[in-house]
């Protein structure tokens, strides 16, 4: 019996993990290339909503569950990179990403899934913003001081 190919849904979450001092947790993707990012992941068919997707991805990628999750009600639509396109159905070229933040009390050592990430790093938001490879991740980190503290300089 043939098992049908299951493709990723073209809907995902981006979760910026941070402290009250706006230190941001970055994860280095497995597979080389030095690609740093916040927590990301696709919605699964059995996720009841996007908050559940964000919480599942946080737990899977970092082991973190204690903190404050905030839905920014911000979406990004972008073209899926060619090297990852085969994970999606043939007619899918774009993804819709929903942005969240997750505040933890202090810098915490994440429990990484070595199949997904090989290193972690806490940086001030200004430095984290310049280290991530994704433009939408960069933009979310840039917005962090305004969204969390109500102003743009992070002070």
N, C-alpha and C positions, 0 to 999 in steps of 0.2 A: 504494500500500500504506500502510495506517495503522500508525503506530508507537505501541505502547502507552505510556500515560503512566506514567512511573516516579515513584513517591512515595518520600519520605524514610522511612527506618526509624524507628520511635519509640523508639530507643535511642541514647544519645549519651554523650560524655565531657566532663568539665570538668577542665581542667588548670591548676592554679595554678603559674605560673612564679615562682620566687623565688631570692634569693641566700642564702648562709649567715646574713647579718644580717637576714633576713626582710623584705627589700625586695621588693615584689611588682610584676610587670609587668602593667599594664592596657592594654587595647586599646579604642579608641572605635569603635563600630560605624558603618559607612557608612549613609547614609540620614537623617542628621540626628537630632536629639533628644538628643544628648549621652549616649548609652547606653554606659557603660564596663563592661568585663567581662574575665575571664580567657579563655584559649583554650578554645573550645568547638567541638563538631562532632558530626555524626551518624555512626553506624557505617555503613559501606558494605557491600553484600552480599559483596564479595570480600575484606573485612578478615578475616584468619584468627582474630583475637581482639581484645579491647578494648585491649590494650597496643599493637597495631598501629594501631588507630584513633587512640589518643592520640599516637603518634609521627607518624603521617601528618598529623594536624591541627596539631601543633606545627610541623612543617616547612612546611606550606601557609600557616599564618597568621603565622609569625614567622621562618621560615628556620632556627630553632634545631634542632640535632641533637646537640650535645655538652652533656651534663649527666646528672643522675641522675633517672630516672623512677621514681616510687613509686606503686604501686596501693594506695589507702587501703582498698580493700574496703568502700567506703561507696557506697550507692545512694540516690538521691532519686527520688521519683515525683511529677510535678507536671502540672497541666493546661497544655496548649499554648495560648499566647496566641492570641486570635482572628485577629490580623493574620498569623500564621504557619501557621494551621491548613490552608490550601489546599495546602501543601507535602506533606501527609500524605493517606493514603487517607481516604475519607469517614467511615468508622467509627472513626477514631483520634482520641481526645481527650486522651490523656495520653502523656507521655514518661518513660522511665527513664534517669536520668543516673548515670554512674559517675565517681567522683571520683579524680583523680590529682594528684600534685605533680611538678614538674620543677625540680630545683635546678641553677642555673648558678653558676659561680665568682664572677661579678661582674655588675653591670649591663651589659647588652649592647644594642646598637641592633638592634631586630628589623627584618626585611625584610617589610613589610606588603603584602598583596594589597589594592589600592585598591578592589576590588569589595566587600571585606568590612570593612576597617577603614581609618580615615583618620588616626588619631593613636595614639601610644603614650606611656606615662607610667610611671615607676618611683616607687613610694611606699612609705613604711614600712607594715607590715601593718595598723596601726591606721587609717591614713588610707585605704588601699586598701579596707578593709572598708566604710567609710562611702560610698565613691564608686561602687561597683558597683550596678547596678540589680536584679540577680537575688538573691532571698533565699537560694537554695542556694549561690550564689557567695559571698555575704556570710558564710554559715555556714562554708563551707570555709576562707575566709581567717581567720575567727575561730579555727578549730581549728589553724591552721598552727603557732603556737608550741608547743602541746602535742604535736602529732604529730612535729615536727622537733626541738625542743629538750627535750621532756619536761616542760614547765611552761607555765603560762598567761600569763605577763607578757611573754614575748618577750625577756627579759634573760638 
